[in-house]
């Protein structure tokens, strides 16, 4: 994930945007930080999904094929 400093800066800019507004440079910085946050969030979320295995009540693996394919593709890299 992002560093605590970057998360704090994202929150600081969000608060400032709601109160007094942002300069053009601050808006650009906010956009860059948000984009970086989303990349990190999506990677972490995908990593979590790759740990999931779905089992039905009969003990059969019913993990969606799309997830199985993603896991397999990832393990090849």
C-alpha atoms as an extended CHARMM CRD file, in Angstrom:
* protein
*
        77  EXT
         1         1  UNK       CA              0.0000000000        0.0000000000        0.0000000000  PROA      1               0.0000000000
         2         2  UNK       CA              0.9020000000        3.6470000000       -0.0070000000  PROA      2               0.0000000000
         3         3  UNK       CA              3.0560000000        5.1450000000        2.6990000000  PROA      3               0.0000000000
         4         4  UNK       CA              1.3870000000        6.7900000000        5.6660000000  PROA      4               0.0000000000
         5         5  UNK       CA              2.7330000000       10.1410000000        4.5150000000  PROA      5               0.0000000000
         6         6  UNK       CA              1.0800000000        9.8390000000        1.1060000000  PROA      6               0.0000000000
         7         7  UNK       CA             -2.2260000000        8.7200000000        2.6240000000  PROA      7               0.0000000000
         8         8  UNK       CA             -2.0770000000       11.6610000000        5.0260000000  PROA      8               0.0000000000
         9         9  UNK       CA             -1.4190000000       14.0170000000        2.1050000000  PROA      9               0.0000000000
        10        10  UNK       CA             -4.3880000000       12.5950000000        0.1550000000  PROA      10              0.0000000000
        11        11  UNK       CA             -6.6250000000       13.2320000000        3.1650000000  PROA      11              0.0000000000
        12        12  UNK       CA             -5.1600000000       16.6750000000        3.7300000000  PROA      12              0.0000000000
        13        13  UNK       CA             -5.8480000000       17.6800000000        0.1290000000  PROA      13              0.0000000000
        14        14  UNK       CA             -9.3810000000       16.2600000000        0.3160000000  PROA      14              0.0000000000
        15        15  UNK       CA            -10.1370000000       18.3280000000        3.4330000000  PROA      15              0.0000000000
        16        16  UNK       CA             -8.6540000000       21.4360000000        1.8630000000  PROA      16              0.0000000000
        17        17  UNK       CA            -10.6760000000       20.8910000000       -1.3320000000  PROA      17              0.0000000000
        18        18  UNK       CA            -13.8890000000       20.8160000000        0.7120000000  PROA      18              0.0000000000
        19        19  UNK       CA            -13.0560000000       23.9450000000        2.7080000000  PROA      19              0.0000000000
        20        20  UNK       CA            -10.9830000000       26.5130000000        0.8280000000  PROA      20              0.0000000000
        21        21  UNK       CA            -10.3510000000       24.8230000000       -2.5150000000  PROA      21              0.0000000000
        22        22  UNK       CA             -7.1880000000       23.6900000000       -4.2450000000  PROA      22              0.0000000000
        23        23  UNK       CA             -4.7120000000       25.4240000000       -6.5060000000  PROA      23              0.0000000000
        24        24  UNK       CA             -4.0170000000       23.9520000000       -9.9390000000  PROA      24              0.0000000000
        25        25  UNK       CA             -0.7850000000       22.4100000000       -8.6490000000  PROA      25              0.0000000000
        26        26  UNK       CA             -2.5710000000       20.8620000000       -5.6630000000  PROA      26              0.0000000000
        27        27  UNK       CA             -5.2950000000       19.4520000000       -7.9390000000  PROA      27              0.0000000000
        28        28  UNK       CA             -2.6020000000       17.8650000000      -10.1040000000  PROA      28              0.0000000000
        29        29  UNK       CA             -0.8660000000       16.4410000000       -7.0260000000  PROA      29              0.0000000000
        30        30  UNK       CA             -4.1910000000       15.1080000000       -5.7180000000  PROA      30              0.0000000000
        31        31  UNK       CA             -4.8830000000       13.4080000000       -9.0460000000  PROA      31              0.0000000000
        32        32  UNK       CA             -1.4530000000       11.7860000000       -9.1110000000  PROA      32              0.0000000000
        33        33  UNK       CA             -1.7550000000       10.5800000000       -5.5110000000  PROA      33              0.0000000000
        34        34  UNK       CA             -5.2330000000        9.1900000000       -6.1180000000  PROA      34              0.0000000000
        35        35  UNK       CA             -4.0560000000        7.3530000000       -9.2360000000  PROA      35              0.0000000000
        36        36  UNK       CA             -1.1240000000        5.8720000000       -7.3100000000  PROA      36              0.0000000000
        37        37  UNK       CA             -3.4920000000        4.8480000000       -4.5000000000  PROA      37              0.0000000000
        38        38  UNK       CA             -5.8580000000        3.1170000000       -6.9260000000  PROA      38              0.0000000000
        39        39  UNK       CA             -3.0180000000        1.1250000000       -8.5080000000  PROA      39              0.0000000000
        40        40  UNK       CA             -1.8650000000       -0.0520000000       -5.0770000000  PROA      40              0.0000000000
        41        41  UNK       CA             -5.4350000000       -0.8140000000       -3.9600000000  PROA      41              0.0000000000
        42        42  UNK       CA             -6.2190000000       -2.8580000000       -7.0680000000  PROA      42              0.0000000000
        43        43  UNK       CA             -2.9940000000       -4.8490000000       -6.7450000000  PROA      43              0.0000000000
        44        44  UNK       CA             -3.7100000000       -5.6270000000       -3.0910000000  PROA      44              0.0000000000
        45        45  UNK       CA             -7.3080000000       -6.5900000000       -3.8940000000  PROA      45              0.0000000000
        46        46  UNK       CA             -6.1870000000       -8.8830000000       -6.7270000000  PROA      46              0.0000000000
        47        47  UNK       CA             -3.6420000000      -10.5070000000       -4.4080000000  PROA      47              0.0000000000
        48        48  UNK       CA             -6.4530000000      -11.1940000000       -1.9300000000  PROA      48              0.0000000000
        49        49  UNK       CA             -8.6820000000      -12.6810000000       -4.6300000000  PROA      49              0.0000000000
        50        50  UNK       CA             -5.9240000000      -15.0610000000       -5.6480000000  PROA      50              0.0000000000
        51        51  UNK       CA             -6.0060000000      -16.6000000000       -2.1710000000  PROA      51              0.0000000000
        52        52  UNK       CA             -9.6870000000      -17.5510000000       -2.4440000000  PROA      52              0.0000000000
        53        53  UNK       CA            -10.9570000000      -21.0230000000       -3.2230000000  PROA      53              0.0000000000
        54        54  UNK       CA            -14.7280000000      -21.5670000000       -3.3610000000  PROA      54              0.0000000000
        55        55  UNK       CA            -16.0350000000      -24.9120000000       -2.0980000000  PROA      55              0.0000000000
        56        56  UNK       CA            -19.7040000000      -25.9220000000       -2.3010000000  PROA      56              0.0000000000
        57        57  UNK       CA            -21.4990000000      -27.7810000000        0.4720000000  PROA      57              0.0000000000
        58        58  UNK       CA            -20.5120000000      -31.1200000000       -1.0880000000  PROA      58              0.0000000000
        59        59  UNK       CA            -16.8060000000      -30.3070000000       -0.9340000000  PROA      59              0.0000000000
        60        60  UNK       CA            -16.3950000000      -29.6270000000       -4.6540000000  PROA      60              0.0000000000
        61        61  UNK       CA            -14.1960000000      -26.8190000000       -5.8890000000  PROA      61              0.0000000000
        62        62  UNK       CA            -16.5380000000      -24.3410000000       -7.5910000000  PROA      62              0.0000000000
        63        63  UNK       CA            -14.0880000000      -21.4780000000       -7.9140000000  PROA      63              0.0000000000
        64        64  UNK       CA            -15.0710000000      -19.3820000000      -10.9580000000  PROA      64              0.0000000000
        65        65  UNK       CA            -13.0820000000      -20.2850000000      -14.0770000000  PROA      65              0.0000000000
        66        66  UNK       CA            -12.0760000000      -16.6700000000      -14.5770000000  PROA      66              0.0000000000
        67        67  UNK       CA            -10.4040000000      -16.6450000000      -11.1550000000  PROA      67              0.0000000000
        68        68  UNK       CA             -8.7450000000      -20.0160000000      -11.7740000000  PROA      68              0.0000000000
        69        69  UNK       CA             -7.3590000000      -18.7330000000      -15.0810000000  PROA      69              0.0000000000
        70        70  UNK       CA             -6.0950000000      -15.5630000000      -13.4190000000  PROA      70              0.0000000000
        71        71  UNK       CA             -4.3600000000      -17.5970000000      -10.7020000000  PROA      71              0.0000000000
        72        72  UNK       CA             -2.7740000000      -19.8820000000      -13.2920000000  PROA      72              0.0000000000
        73        73  UNK       CA             -1.6210000000      -16.9820000000      -15.4460000000  PROA      73              0.0000000000
        74        74  UNK       CA             -0.1190000000      -15.2880000000      -12.4140000000  PROA      74              0.0000000000
        75        75  UNK       CA              1.7450000000      -18.4080000000      -11.2800000000  PROA      75              0.0000000000
        76        76  UNK       CA              3.4000000000      -18.6460000000      -14.7030000000  PROA      76              0.0000000000
        77        77  UNK       CA              5.0420000000      -15.2350000000      -14.2630000000  PROA      77              0.0000000000
